[in-house]
Amino acid sequence: MEWEYVTHNVDLGGFFSTGAFDTKSLTEILNWFGGQHWELVSTFTTTHNSGGTMHIGFIFKRPRAPAGASPVQA
């Protein structure tokens, strides 16, 4: 089976602007990708010079459509 991948970046400024993690917004993002047949396979963070986390990166995968088939839209 062949896979296709997509990455998505979340800027934590909006998620931590009140000092609390915005789980509702994150859940909406994950549910949207899941609804497009993407499966979350990994996450990673980026940091700035003071060591704080700036972004969370998400890596999703799904089966690649066979040649000649209509691809699943992301």
TAWOZI-V409209 format. One record per pair of residues at least 24 apart in sequence whose C-alpha atoms are under 7 Angstrom apart, sorted by sequence separation. I is the first residue (numbers start at 1). J is the second residue. D is the distance in whole Angstrom. If there is no record, write none. Layout:
# TAWOZI-V409209
i j d
I J D
I J D
This chain:
# TAWOZI-V409209
i j d
38 62 5
37 62 6
36 73 7
36 74 5
12 54 6
11 54 6
12 55 5
11 55 5
10 55 5
11 56 7
9 55 7
10 56 5
9 56 6
10 57 6
9 57 5
8 57 6
9 58 6
7 57 7
8 58 5
7 58 5
8 59 7
7 59 5
6 59 6
7 60 6
5 59 7
6 60 5
5 60 6
6 61 6
5 61 4
4 61 6
5 62 7
3 61 6
4 62 6
3 62 6
4 63 6
3 63 5
4 64 5
2 63 6
3 64 5
1 63 7
2 64 5
